[in-house]
Structures are given as C-alpha cells and as structure tokens.
Amino acid sequence: MLYQEEGKKKIICKDYLTNPKPTQNNIVPVSLREQNIGSNFAISSSEKEYFSAISKSTIIAGTVHNERIDRITEKLISEYVNFCNKYGFSGRIEGMNFQVNILNLDEWNALCYAGGQIFVNLGLINESANDDEIAAVIAHEIAHAISWHTSEKIYEQYLDYLYLNNAVTTAYQYGGTYFGDKVNSFMSNRFVYDFLYPFSRDAETEADLIGVVMMARAGYNPYSAIDVWIDKPSRNEYYSTHPSPETRVNDISNFIKSFEFKVLTKYY
C-alpha cells in the first residue's frame, strides 16, 4: 500500500515531509493513495446522521470518562489537523466538525462519521488497558474520516452496481429467465464477497496504518495498536468486512518496523 517500490520509497517519503506541496484532494494523507473521488460529499449528510444517532442513544456526560476521552481525542485531532495543514492536505479536513461523545453501550466499539463526529462506547473504555489502546482505536476511526472512506465507498458501490446491473440485464436479455436468475444470484454474491468486502477490508487496513502513525505523532505508544487486536476472536476474512485480528496484528507490526513509519513519526 505504502511506497511499494523499494528503490523509490525513501526518496518519496523524505520529499513528502521535507518539501511539502499543495496536493490534490484525491490523495489520502500518509498512504498517498490516489482516490477516484475529489471531494468528501458524504460530509453533507453526516451531521444529520450524527444527531439522529444521538437522539436514539444514551449519552454519558460530566464523568471522569468524558475528561479522559476528551483529553485523548483532543490530542489526536490536533495532530491530524496539524499534519494535514503542514503537509498540504488541508482540503481533507475542510468542513469537518470534530466532536466526541460517549455512548452508554457495553460493546467494544467506536466510530467516526464522515464529518468528524466521534462516538466511543463505554465498553471500549472499560475493556482498554490504558489510554494508548483507546487512542489506537480513536485514531483509527478518525483516519476513516480524513481518508473519505464513506464517500469513496458510496462511489465505488455505485460503479460496482452499474457493472452488476449490466451483466444481469445482458443475461436476462440473451439467456432468458432461467439463465438470468442464475447469473443474478451468482453476481449478487460476487458483488458482496468480491467487491464490497475486499474494499471494506482495504479501508480498514489503511485506517489502521494511518491511525498508528498519528497516535505515535500525538505521543501514544504505537505498539498498543497491536495489543488492541491480540486475543480478539478470529474470523474468516472472506465473509467479513474487516481483516482478521491476526492479519491486523501482522500488518501493523510490519508497518511499525518500516522505514516509512520511522520517517512519518520521527520527522517534525
């Protein structure tokens, strides 16, 4: 994902930080992956979704948990904003309204809407060994927002749907109902398992690696991003929107050892 060509990666990475230039909006910070979208169009609906979720949820306020989460989130958001502004990615955070709330839910989970609104479950706080583990999860969620993953998912799903619809329509047109039904069933499964799920897993990996860079730059222990996934239940990746815990541990471990990580976290 990051700087695949061994011979060029040091030059690219050093130039990225020592000679920052205004970048196009379709370049993802840290990973430098080029996207097929040029704007975070999902941001327009994220605030509505956020307030709708608040109206249906029990929010925890005025507790030591809030002070803790506010402190962690503030450090992470500050680092994300500083990084984007310093290295030419200010367009990635334009229009975002960063804020955080704690949900009174036992599930180990957190999320960040396309507009930067963050939810952290009480269960995540209670099950985390330290601030570093909480920072790893929140940094991962913010990475989804600044990577425009929601907007990208909507766009890619639209393209995939056009491909699927064209294939199924052609099958019905030239093969009749029986053949069309078979193709429709087959392509619907392929749409989920070979298009939607792989895209989602790639986005999760990208958010993991961006998040571990940003948490480290904010002063948290990046190895806690590994601890988060150790002993989590395993899963068959093919049938999941997320990589298995084993894959995440391996990917994050390898990335922390890489040249890119050292440069991205040590250079200021």
Secondary structure, 3 states (H helix, E strand, C coil): CCCCCHHHHHHHHHHHHHCCCCCCCCECCCCCCECCCCCCCCHHHHHHHHHHHHHCCCEECCCHHHHHHHHHHHHHHHHHHHHHHHCCCHHHCCCCCCEEEEECCCCCCEEECCCCEEEEEHHHHHHCCCHHHHHHHHHHHHHHHHCCHHHHHHHHHHHHHHHHHHHHHHHHHHHHHHHHHHHHHHHHHHHHHHHHHHHHHHHHHHHHHHHHHHHHHCCCCCCHHHHCCCCCCCCCHHHCCCCCHHHHHHHHHHHHCCHHHHHHHHCC
